[in-house]
Amino acid sequence: MNAKEEIEKLKREFITLDTEREKQKFDVKFRNRIASKSEEERKEFADAFINSAKEDTKRIKSFCNEVTVRMKLEDILGIVSMTYIAREYFRKSKSWFFQKLNGNIKNGNLTSFTEEELKTLSFALEDIGNKIKDTARLIA
């Protein structure tokens, strides 16, 4: 088993732990495993651990961003057609839009809006808002 696989296995084991005692036992096991490695294996393990932590952090940030976007849109989801926005501003399907909005996993990857897509979404909402204001002025 390579270092990356070992890290993933240890992470899966760790998330199943419930009590502080189980976590302490795991800590001892983890330290013993590292101590039993050669210097080269420790370096490989440390690099894999750091890379895994960076990947996890990236996924968490992406998830938090998606939750934030969804929360910001929550008040208007029933008012403004996201299907219309997906079709007219992104030239994509509503399922594509909602996969991004909900942070679904597609092809093994967490989906999220890119910075450019967030700018497009912001523009779409402003544009629709302006169209509504213009129409309201015509009526009154």
C-alpha positions in Angstrom: 0.0 0.0 0.0 1.4 3.4 -0.9 1.4 6.4 1.4 -1.6 8.0 -0.2 -3.7 4.9 0.2 -2.5 4.5 3.7 -3.5 8.1 4.6 -7.0 7.5 3.0 -7.4 4.3 5.0 -6.4 6.0 8.2 -8.8 8.9 7.5 -11.7 6.5 6.9 -10.9 4.8 10.2 -10.6 8.0 12.1 -14.0 9.4 11.1 -15.6 6.3 12.5 -14.3 7.0 16.0 -16.8 8.2 18.6 -15.2 8.5 21.9 -12.2 10.3 23.2 -10.7 7.0 24.3 -11.0 5.6 20.8 -9.3 8.7 19.5 -6.5 8.4 22.0 -6.0 4.7 21.0 -5.9 5.8 17.3 -3.3 8.5 18.1 -1.0 5.9 19.7 -1.5 3.6 16.7 -0.8 6.4 14.3 2.4 7.5 16.1 3.6 3.9 16.3 3.0 3.4 12.6 5.0 6.5 11.8 7.8 5.5 14.2 8.1 2.1 12.5 8.8 3.7 9.1 12.2 4.5 7.6 13.3 8.1 7.1 12.4 7.9 3.4 9.0 6.4 4.2 8.3 9.1 6.8 9.0 11.8 4.2 6.8 10.1 1.7 4.1 9.7 4.3 4.4 13.3 5.4 4.1 14.5 1.8 1.1 12.4 1.2 -0.5 13.6 4.5 0.1 17.3 3.5 -1.3 16.7 0.0 -4.3 14.9 1.5 -4.9 17.8 3.9 -4.6 20.3 1.0 -7.2 18.4 -1.1 -9.6 18.1 1.9 -9.2 21.8 2.6 -9.9 22.6 -1.1 -13.1 20.4 -1.0 -14.2 22.0 2.2 -13.7 25.5 0.9 -15.6 24.6 -2.3 -18.5 23.1 -0.3 -18.6 26.3 2.0 -18.7 28.5 -1.1 -21.6 26.5 -2.6 -23.5 26.6 0.7 -22.9 30.4 0.8 -24.1 30.9 -2.8 -27.2 28.7 -2.1 -28.0 30.6 1.1 -27.7 33.9 -0.8 -30.0 32.7 -3.5 -32.5 31.1 -1.0 -34.8 34.2 -0.9 -35.2 34.3 -4.7 -35.2 30.7 -5.7 -39.0 30.6 -5.7 -39.2 34.0 -7.5 -36.6 33.9 -10.2 -36.4 31.0 -12.6 -33.0 29.4 -12.3 -33.9 27.3 -15.4 -34.2 30.6 -17.3 -30.9 31.8 -16.0 -29.2 28.4 -16.8 -30.6 28.5 -20.4 -30.3 32.2 -21.3 -27.1 33.3 -19.5 -25.1 30.1 -19.3 -26.4 28.2 -22.3 -26.7 25.1 -20.1 -29.4 22.9 -18.8 -31.2 23.4 -15.5 -29.6 20.1 -14.2 -26.2 21.5 -14.9 -27.1 24.7 -13.0 -28.5 22.8 -10.0 -25.6 20.4 -9.9 -23.3 23.4 -9.5 -25.7 25.1 -7.0 -26.0 22.0 -4.9 -22.4 21.1 -5.0 -23.2 17.6 -6.4 -20.5 15.1 -7.2 -20.1 14.4 -10.9 -17.5 12.0 -12.4 -16.0 11.7 -9.0 -15.5 15.5 -8.6 -17.3 18.0 -6.5 -19.1 20.5 -8.8 -19.0 24.2 -8.0 -19.4 27.5 -9.8 -16.1 29.0 -11.1 -15.3 32.6 -10.4 -16.3 33.4 -13.9 -19.6 31.6 -13.5 -20.4 33.5 -10.3 -19.8 36.7 -12.2 -22.2 35.5 -14.9 -24.8 34.6 -12.3 -24.4 38.0 -10.6 -24.8 39.7 -14.0 -27.9 37.6 -14.8 -29.6 38.6 -11.5 -28.8 42.3 -12.1 -30.0 42.1 -15.6 -33.3 40.4 -14.6 -33.7 42.9 -11.8 -33.3 45.8 -14.2 -35.8 44.2 -16.6 -38.3 43.9 -13.7 -37.7 47.5 -12.7 -38.1 48.7 -16.3 -41.4 46.8 -16.7 -42.7 48.1 -13.3 -42.0 51.7 -14.4 -43.9 51.1 -17.7 -46.9 49.9 -15.7 -47.1 52.7 -13.1 
